[in-house]
Amino acid sequence: MQNNDQKILDHYLLLLESENGFSKNTIISYQNDLLQLQKFLAPKNISFDKITEKNLIDFLAFLDQKLMSDNTICRKIAVFRNFFNFLEIEKIIIKNPAKNLIIPKKKQKIPKFLSEKEILNLLEFAHNDQSEFGVRIACMLEILYASGIRVSELVSLPIHIIGKINQNGKIILKNHLIIKGKGSKERIVPLSSKSVEILEKYLNLREKMGQSHSKYLFPGIIRASKKEKLIIRENNLADNHITRQRFHQILKELAEKTNIDPDRVSPHIIRHSFATHLLNNGVDLVILQELLGHSDISTTQIYTHIIESKLQKLIKKHPLNVKN
């Protein structure tokens, strides 16, 4: 990449972080999209300030030939519009070449979810494992299903997030967490009584396992033994949290043991299940938006198929539809 392009990109990414409050993963995604565009145009020696609408259309056609999904192309167009709008504001270019790009219509996907019985089977199996490994996984799964937080938020929970209160002379855990989500926005998420109970049990084990020094609730530096009462300490390693990939893998293993198709189980599907089950039990869509940390209600509306399904059932039971 040309030196000037590198300076422009670095300045733009810094702006996304400092002024827009974008998350690290979002910034990396923006960077990758722009680097991919730059790589495509490099053979023609076209820099960011010389890119035309025709160049962008050629790039999108290239992506289409690679059978890239419409949703991915939509995201890239949004990134380009934002980036070139920044260049226009900074007077690096005269006109935004991405302004008139036609965005493909996104295909609405109905989120996959597990039934309440399947979730309870996963939780029950996890709770039956009394090893350090089992207690930690049961705790993570309970928090995930009780709160609906993103897997990235779950695995990186800081230990200081656990609140305590004095209730009649007894110190107990608070029944909620304050989560810092996308764009560094904070929200309160609830914890069920069962998740608070297993969290307290896990915290005691966490201390016995020599993890008190870690800043993360679920450190990745200690290998929790699958044998009951066996503690493995590796305090000489760097302080990292358990990875999303590792937790995903553990959920797959748990699914197999409970006779659920592993392809149907992931952290994101547990989050979808949380949302679906709440709506099935009458929770308002706006409240669900707040719990999930969606900045726009339109994102939460992917779950309206549940409301529509319930309405259809109610209409069928309406007296006018009941045949005499």
Secondary structure, DSSP 4 states (H G I P E B T S, - for coil): --HHHHHHHHHHHHHHHHTS---HHHHHHHHHHHHHHHHHHGGGT--GGG--HHHHHHHHHHHHHTT--HHHHHHHHHHHHHHHHHHHHTTSSSS-TTTTPPPPPPPPPPPP---HHHHHHHHHHHHH--SHHHHHHHHHHHHHHHH---HHHHHT-BGGG--EEEETTEEEE-SEEEEE-GGG-EEEEE--HHHHHHHHHHHHHHHHTT-TT-SBSSBSSS---SSTT-----TTS---BPPHHHHHHHHHHHHHHTT--GGG--HHHHHHHHHHHHHHTT--HHHHHHHHT-SSHHHHGGGHHHHHHHHHHHHHTSGGGS--
